[in-house]
Amino acid sequence: MAEPTPEQEELLSLKELVDEVYKFRDCYFETHSESEAGKKQGEVAQRMRQALQTLEEKEERFKHKAEFLLQKGRCLNVAPEFSGPAEESLSRAVKLEPGLVEGWNTLGEQYWKKADLVAARNCFTGALQQSKNKVSLRNLSMVLRQLPPSAGEEQGKRVMESVDMARQAVQMDVSDGTSWYILGNAYVSLFFTCGQNPQMSQQALSAYAQSEKVDRMASSYPELHFNRATLFQYEEMFGSALGGYGRAGALDPGWAQPPERERQLLEYLGKVTELMENKGKVKARRLRTMLASLSTSSLGPCSSPQFRSPVGRVGSLEPRTLASLAHGPNAGAAAMGKVVFSLAPDGRMAFTFGMVDSEETCIVVMVYNTADSWGVLIGDTVVIPEPQVKRQSVTHKDQSFDFRSVRVDTPLLLIVNGKWQNAQSQIAARVSYKPQSE
């Protein structure tokens, strides 16, 4: 094997210089405590400037070398925002050497930061045509989820393709935490796009866990904690959600969304607990009047022997008091009560209301996938066939919340004032998570 020339050795040392900047950024919390997170962006930017200065000192000699232009573009790509000079360097690099896979991938990341998703996709696709590699696959997975579907194309098909790309990236290197993390995001997207299959939610959580298991740096991705917390919140794992938002905020103090989500969720849990404890502040006399009209006739369709439950069971349902409902599914039973308070979703994912039964027991009901126009009013009679009951017990930052709730995945499963809800009352959930990992 031929000895490297002095020029090749110098270019290799420049690559190592840029690699060190990436290592400093990605492994920051291996040498710094989380209390120093606020300094990270400034220190990374300083390292980047120092490396760039060294590169610029060599520019006159190497400005027509694809490898040099790649390293300059990579150095500028360390920053989270788009860089015109990076785009220029990388475009020239791939023009000089079209087989430069890393050049295409880094250029694609620049277009992603520029929000030119079509150009980003073309770069990653072009890189894959040169050589199958995990970086192009997982980046393409991210871009596919963000691209709007073309005419006649279903978003679900695009998301399935995105999951497939992320799976292929993982298969190429099962020890790469970033690929596992992006696979987790792909499953989250699939969960919300294609019918909220609980299996997809579990696969997302498994991929996130695997990311942390195989790659110690993954625990320092604020986006991983934020995206997983978003899923935890939807799954009503509120303690885990609050912990995730808190960790994301600690790892990236400049990112406003995690502390805002944490504050919103704490406020929501506090409001729900307070309203439940005082039965929506409905006065005792009015409450007695409301409850006086509750009777088995309020069961509506549930009282018919031909009633088919959400799980396919046929037969009338037995009205049960809220206190007698078991935690978990209650087959053959119906919960019935009067609405005493309601909270519109407003970033909370679920339309929430409180329901009081004939014994004046109150329970919280969380209804998902509701259209903006849907809701229930104080005094409405609500019947929940075969309710899924859960005990919510959450402690976070010296605050504690404890209440029982019923999860309803769609308003179509509710009977309000004796009637099923119409199809217009339902709309698929749209949950925002952070799609970018770099």
C-alpha positions in Angstrom: 0.0 0.0 0.0 1.4 3.4 -1.1 2.5 5.8 1.6 0.2 8.9 1.8 1.6 12.0 0.2 2.3 15.1 2.4 -0.8 16.7 0.9 -3.0 13.7 1.8 -1.6 13.7 5.3 -2.4 17.4 5.7 -5.9 16.9 4.4 -6.3 14.0 6.8 -5.2 16.2 9.7 -7.9 18.8 8.7 -10.5 16.0 8.7 -9.4 15.0 12.2 -9.6 18.7 13.3 -13.2 18.9 12.2 -14.0 15.4 13.7 -12.8 16.8 17.1 -15.3 19.7 16.8 -18.2 17.2 16.2 -16.9 15.0 19.1 -16.8 18.1 21.4 -20.4 18.9 20.4 -21.9 15.4 20.6 -20.0 14.3 23.7 -20.3 17.6 25.6 -22.0 16.1 28.6 -19.3 13.5 29.1 -16.9 16.2 30.2 -19.4 18.8 31.5 -22.2 18.7 34.0 -25.8 19.5 32.9 -25.6 22.7 34.9 -23.2 23.9 32.2 -25.7 23.2 29.4 -26.3 27.0 28.9 -22.7 27.4 27.9 -22.7 24.5 25.3 -23.8 26.4 22.2 -21.3 29.2 22.8 -18.4 26.9 23.4 -19.2 24.7 20.4 -19.4 27.9 18.2 -16.0 28.9 19.5 -14.5 25.5 18.7 -16.0 25.7 15.2 -14.6 29.2 14.6 -11.1 28.0 15.7 -11.2 25.1 13.3 -12.5 27.3 10.5 -9.7 29.7 11.0 -7.2 26.8 10.6 -9.0 25.7 7.5 -9.1 29.2 6.0 -5.3 29.5 6.5 -4.9 26.5 4.1 -7.7 27.6 1.7 -5.4 29.1 -1.0 -3.5 25.8 -1.3 -6.5 23.4 -1.3 -9.5 25.5 -2.6 -9.8 23.2 -5.6 -9.7 20.0 -3.6 -13.0 18.2 -3.0 -11.7 16.8 0.3 -10.8 20.3 1.6 -14.2 21.8 0.5 -15.9 18.9 2.2 -14.2 19.5 5.5 -14.9 23.3 5.4 -18.6 22.5 4.7 -18.6 19.9 7.5 -17.1 22.4 9.9 -19.8 25.1 9.1 -22.5 22.4 9.4 -21.7 22.0 13.1 -23.9 25.0 13.7 -27.7 24.4 14.0 -28.6 27.0 11.4 -28.2 27.1 7.7 -24.9 28.5 6.3 -24.6 29.9 2.8 -20.8 29.4 2.7 -21.3 25.7 3.8 -23.8 25.2 0.9 -21.3 26.8 -1.5 -18.3 24.7 -0.3 -20.3 21.4 -0.3 -21.8 22.1 -3.8 -18.4 22.6 -5.2 -17.0 19.5 -3.4 -19.7 17.2 -5.0 -19.2 18.8 -8.4 -15.5 18.1 -8.3 -16.1 14.6 -6.9 -19.7 13.3 -7.6 -19.0 10.0 -5.7 -18.4 11.9 -2.4 -21.2 10.4 -0.3 -20.3 12.4 2.9 -20.4 15.6 0.7 -24.0 14.8 -0.5 -25.2 13.9 3.0 -23.8 17.1 4.5 -25.2 19.2 1.7 -28.5 17.6 2.2 -28.4 18.5 5.9 -27.7 22.2 4.9 -30.8 22.1 2.6 -32.8 20.6 5.4 -31.7 23.5 7.7 -32.7 25.9 4.8 -36.1 24.2 4.7 -35.6 23.2 1.1 -36.9 19.6 1.6 -37.0 18.6 -2.0 -33.3 19.6 -2.5 -32.4 17.7 0.7 -34.2 14.6 -0.5 -32.4 14.7 -3.8 -29.0 14.9 -2.0 -29.8 11.9 0.2 -31.2 9.9 -2.7 -28.1 10.8 -4.8 -25.8 9.7 -2.0 -27.6 6.3 -1.8 -27.2 5.9 -5.5 -23.4 6.2 -4.9 -23.4 3.8 -1.9 -26.0 2.5 0.6 -25.2 4.1 3.9 -27.0 4.7 7.3 -26.7 8.5 7.3 -28.5 8.9 4.0 -31.1 6.4 5.0 -32.0 8.0 8.3 -31.8 11.5 6.9 -34.1 10.5 4.1 -36.5 9.0 6.7 -36.7 12.4 8.4 -37.2 14.4 5.2 -39.9 12.0 3.9 -42.0 12.6 7.1 -41.7 16.4 6.6 -42.5 16.6 2.9 -46.1 17.3 2.1 -47.7 14.4 0.2 -47.9 14.9 -3.6 -51.2 14.9 -5.4 -53.1 11.6 -4.9 -50.5 10.2 -2.4 -51.5 9.3 1.1 -49.5 10.7 4.0 -49.6 7.2 5.5 -47.7 5.7 2.6 -45.0 8.4 2.9 -44.7 7.7 6.6 -44.5 3.9 6.0 -41.6 4.5 3.6 -40.0 6.7 6.2 -40.1 3.9 8.8 -38.6 1.5 6.3 -35.7 3.8 5.6 -35.0 4.2 9.4 -35.2 0.4 9.8 -32.6 -0.1 7.1 -30.3 2.5 8.7 -30.6 0.6 12.0 -29.9 -2.8 10.3 -26.7 -1.3 8.8 -25.3 -0.5 12.2 -27.3 -1.7 15.3 -24.9 0.1 17.6 -25.7 3.6 16.2 -27.9 5.4 18.7 -28.9 8.2 16.3 -30.4 5.7 13.9 -32.4 4.1 16.7 -33.6 7.5 17.8 -34.7 8.4 14.3 -36.5 5.1 14.0 -38.3 6.0 17.3 -39.5 9.3 15.7 -40.6 7.4 12.6 -42.8 5.1 14.7 -44.2 8.1 16.6 -45.2 9.6 13.3 -46.7 6.3 12.1 -48.6 6.0 15.4 -50.4 9.4 14.9 -50.8 9.0 11.1 -52.1 5.5 10.9 -54.8 4.9 13.4 -52.9 5.1 16.7 -52.1 1.4 16.9 -50.7 0.8 20.5 -48.1 -1.5 19.0 -46.5 1.5 17.1 -46.3 3.4 20.4 -44.5 0.5 22.1 -42.1 0.2 19.1 -41.3 3.9 19.4 -40.6 3.6 23.1 -38.4 0.5 22.5 -36.4 2.3 19.8 -35.8 5.2 22.1 -34.7 2.9 24.9 -32.4 1.0 22.5 -30.9 4.3 21.3 -29.9 5.1 24.9 -28.7 1.5 25.6 -26.3 1.3 22.6 -25.1 4.8 22.6 -24.2 6.7 25.7 -24.5 10.0 23.8 -28.2 9.4 23.1 -29.1 10.2 26.7 -27.9 13.7 26.0 -30.2 14.3 23.0 -32.8 16.9 24.3 -35.0 16.0 21.3 -35.1 12.3 22.4 -36.4 13.2 25.8 -38.9 15.8 24.4 -40.3 13.5 21.7 -40.6 10.6 24.1 -42.3 12.9 26.6 -44.8 13.9 24.0 -45.7 10.2 23.5 -45.8 9.6 27.3 -48.3 12.5 27.6 -50.6 11.1 25.0 -50.4 7.7 26.7 -51.3 9.4 30.0 -48.0 8.5 31.6 -47.9 12.0 33.1 -45.0 11.6 35.5 -42.8 10.3 32.8 -43.9 13.0 30.4 -43.0 15.8 33.0 -39.7 14.1 33.7 -38.9 14.0 30.0 -39.8 17.7 29.4 -37.7 18.7 32.4 -34.7 16.7 31.1 -35.0 18.2 27.6 -35.1 21.7 29.0 -32.1 21.0 31.3 -30.0 19.7 28.3 -31.0 22.7 26.1 -31.8 25.7 28.2 -32.2 27.9 25.1 -35.1 25.7 23.8 -38.4 27.3 24.9 -40.8 24.4 24.1 -39.9 21.8 26.8 -40.4 24.1 29.8 -43.6 25.5 28.2 -45.0 21.9 27.8 -43.9 21.0 31.3 -45.7 24.2 32.7 -48.8 23.5 30.6 -49.1 19.9 31.8 -48.5 20.8 35.5 -51.2 23.6 35.1 -53.6 21.1 33.5 -53.1 18.5 36.2 -53.6 21.1 38.9 -56.7 22.5 37.3 -58.2 19.0 36.8 -57.5 18.0 40.4 -59.0 21.2 41.8 -62.1 21.0 39.6 -62.6 17.3 40.5 -62.3 18.0 44.2 -65.0 20.7 44.2 -67.1 19.0 41.5 -66.6 21.8 39.0 -67.8 24.4 41.6 -71.4 23.4 40.8 -73.6 24.4 43.8 -75.0 21.5 45.9 -78.7 22.3 45.1 -78.1 22.6 41.3 -76.1 19.3 41.5 -79.0 17.5 43.2 -81.4 18.8 40.5 -79.1 17.7 37.7 -78.6 14.2 39.2 -82.4 13.7 39.8 -82.9 13.3 36.1 -80.4 10.4 35.9 -82.1 7.0 35.4 -81.6 3.8 33.5 -83.5 5.4 30.5 -80.4 7.7 30.2 -78.5 4.6 29.0 -80.0 5.0 25.6 -78.7 2.4 23.1 -76.7 0.6 25.9 -79.9 -0.8 27.4 -80.8 -2.7 24.2 -80.1 -6.5 24.2 -78.7 -5.9 20.6 -76.1 -3.4 21.8 -72.7 -4.1 20.4 -69.9 -2.8 22.6 -66.7 -1.2 21.2 -64.9 -4.5 21.7 -67.6 -6.4 19.8 -69.6 -7.9 22.8 -73.3 -8.1 22.2 -75.9 -7.5 25.0 -77.2 -4.7 27.2 -74.8 -3.0 29.6 -75.2 -2.8 33.4 -75.1 0.7 34.8 -72.5 0.8 37.5 -71.5 3.5 40.0 -68.2 5.2 39.5 -66.9 4.0 42.8 -67.6 0.4 41.9 -65.7 0.5 38.6 -62.4 -1.5 38.6 -59.1 -0.1 37.4 -58.6 -1.2 33.8 -61.4 -2.4 31.4 -64.9 -2.9 32.8 -66.6 -5.4 30.4 -70.4 -5.4 30.4 -70.6 -2.2 32.5 -71.6 1.4 31.6 -70.5 4.5 33.5 -73.2 7.2 33.6 -73.2 10.7 35.0 -73.7 14.4 34.6 -71.0 16.8 33.3 -69.9 19.3 35.9 -66.9 20.9 34.2 -65.0 20.8 30.9 -61.6 21.9 29.6 -60.9 22.3 25.8 -57.7 20.6 24.5 -55.5 23.7 24.1 -52.2 21.8 23.8 -53.3 19.2 26.3 -54.1 16.6 23.6 -57.5 15.5 25.2 -60.9 17.2 25.6 -61.3 16.8 29.4 -64.5 16.8 31.4 -65.6 15.9 34.9 -68.6 13.6 35.4 -70.6 13.1 38.6 -72.8 10.0 39.2 -75.9 9.4 41.3 -73.7 8.9 44.4 -72.0 12.3 43.8 -68.7 10.6 43.0 -66.6 12.6 40.4 -64.3 11.1 37.8 -62.2 12.8 35.1 -62.9 11.8 31.4 -60.2 12.4 28.8 -61.5 12.2 25.2 -59.0 12.0 22.3 -59.2 12.8 18.6 -62.0 15.3 19.0 -62.9 17.8 16.3 -62.5 21.5 17.4 -66.3 21.9 17.2 -67.0 19.0 19.6 -67.6 19.3 23.3 -70.0 18.6 26.1 -71.8 21.1 28.3 -72.3 21.3 32.0 -75.6 19.4 32.8 -75.2 17.0 29.8 -75.8 13.3 30.5 -72.9 11.1 29.4 -72.7 7.3 29.2 -69.4 5.6 28.7 -69.8 1.9 27.5 -67.2 -0.4 29.1 -65.0 2.3 30.5 -61.2 2.0 30.9 -60.5 3.4 34.3 -57.1 4.5 35.5 -55.6 5.9 38.7 -53.5 8.9 38.0 -50.9 9.4 40.7 -48.2 11.9 39.8 -45.4 13.6 41.8 -43.2 16.2 40.1 -41.0 19.0 41.6 -42.8 19.0 45.0 -46.3 18.9 43.4 -48.6 15.9 43.7 -51.8 15.0 41.9 -54.0 12.0 42.5 -57.3 11.3 40.8 -59.2 8.6 38.8 -59.9 9.0 35.1 -61.4 7.3 32.1 -59.7 7.3 28.8 -61.9 7.5 25.7 -60.0 7.2 22.4 -62.7 8.9 20.3 -65.9 10.8 20.9 -67.6 8.2 18.7 -67.5 5.9 21.8 -69.6 8.2 23.9 -73.4 8.5 24.3 -74.4 12.1 25.1 -78.0 12.9 26.1 -79.0 9.5 24.8 -77.3 9.7 21.4 -74.2 8.4 19.7 -71.9 11.2 18.5 -71.7 11.7 14.7 -68.6 11.2 12.5 -67.9 15.0 12.4 -67.1 14.9 16.1 -63.8 13.0 15.4 -60.6 14.1 13.9 -57.2 12.4 14.1 -54.8 13.8 16.7 -52.0 16.1 15.5 -49.2 16.1 17.9 -46.0 18.2 17.4 -42.7 16.7 18.2 -39.2 17.8 17.2 -38.3 16.0 14.0 -34.6 16.9 13.7 -31.9 15.1 15.6 -28.8 16.9 14.4 
